[in-house]
Amino acid sequence: MGKRTEEELQELLAEVTEGKYADLKATNERLLKRIDKLKDKNADIIEAVYQAIGDGIRSLDLPPVTPPRNPKKQKQKKSAFLYYLIFN
C-alpha cells in the first residue's frame, strides 16, 4: 500500500460518511414509526380503560349514605350537663 493523497482520503471519508448517514437516517425513521405505533397502542389502551371505568361507575347502584353525627355537639352537651351538675 502506498501513501494515499489527501484528495483520496477525503473521497473515502465522504463515502463512509454518506453510507453511515443513510443508515442512521433509515434507522431513525424506522424507530420513529415504531414510536408512533406504540403511542397509538397506548392511546387505545388508555381510552379503553377510561371507557371501562365510566361504564363501571355508571352501573353501580349505591345506597344513600347518611351523614355522620357531629361528635362535637354531643361532647358539648355532655360537658354542659357535667358543668351544671358540678356547680349547682
Secondary structure, DSSP 4 states (H G I P E B T S, - for coil): --PPPHHHHHHHHHHHHHHHHHHHHHHHHHHHHHHHHHHHHHHHHHHHHHHHHHHHHHH--PPP-PPPP-HHHHHHHHHHHHHHHHH-
